[in-house]
Amino acid sequence: MYIEEETLDDLLHEVISILLGSKLRVKATRGEMTEVTGVLLQLSNPLARLSRTEKKGHVFSGLGEVLWYLAGSDRVDFISYYVSRYLKESDNGTTIHGAYGPRLFHMHKQYDQVQNVLALLRDNPSSRRAVIQLFDAADISDRHTEIPCTCTLQFMIREERLHLLAYMRSNDAFLGLAHDIFAFTFLQEIVARSLNVEMGTYKHAVGSLHLYDEHRKLASEYIGEGIQRTVSMPAMPIGDPWPAIRKLIAFEEKIRNGVDPDLDELKIEPYWKDLIRLLVVFAHFKRENAEGITDTLKAMNSKVFASYIDQKRKAVTNMTSNTGGT
């Protein structure tokens, strides 16, 4: 099965509609589900990685997961701050065995796969060897709660555009697909900027693409929201992104640990400053601080994120009014 669409929501609508109608049922370890196998999805515009709907507009958790990867972390307290379901995925209550960050940047404690891919493509732009491996042979030698659903990421430059092909052994269409596409296209853009080439297409191949029965109602409600207008995420600034990424990672840790950053004197492009502000908004949301969310929204440079921020403000307002808070 091959599905090509311009935006994330277009892909999600097509995929979820197919799975809601699928007659292929599987009783899996995590529950009963409908499934399609051997699927190839193509996102023609990888910047259109954000859902515009209430149900799947996960810009904050998506950004948090990307930064968990980029920080090279496997800590469950880091990622559960953004995505609480990870609390159930740890073998020891402290780390996630299948975390992508350590595998991207120090696989087997010695291989920085991202930097190796960059070096390879700088030396030979037409290479077909620029592959990052996330699934490891050791993952099925012992029993773990969580192992990578992603097997490989292959980066290819053709006609001075960077294309990315991700291969997933398994993909939850409702909970996982939107996050995976957000994270991998974000990484694709980082690699493209690092190599000074334009973004190409994003392809997402899946062995088992499925929808669990427990999510069917929510999935139907998502379909019921309809197709939203297409708005792409702002493009990453031209030039080496890694100095800004290191600052973003440092600010993320401070914000997650309760430090309110002073961004007025920060020398960084507006794009990156807005991403830091998104982290600030999420922190205010966790603290139920609607005023802080409003103030941060006013400081944003891009208007693309306004609806997501306003959703958080409304959620806090509803929470505080229901509990009698101010």
Protein Blocks (a to p, Z undefined) as FASTA:
>chain_A
ZZddfbfklmmmmmmmmmmmpcbdcddfkbccdddehiacddfblmlmccfbfklmcfkl
mmmmmmmmmnopabfklmmmmmmmlmmmpfnlmacfklmklmmmmgghlacfklmmmmmm
mmmmmbcklccdfbdfklmmpccfbdcfbfbdcdddeehiacdddddfbdcfklmmmmmm
mmmmmmmmmmmmmnopacdddddddfbdcddfklmmmmmmmmmnopadddddddddedjf
klmmmmmmmmmmmmmnopacdfklpccdfklmmmmmmmmmmmmmmnopaklmmmmmmmpm
blklmmmmmmmmmmmmmmmmmnopZZ
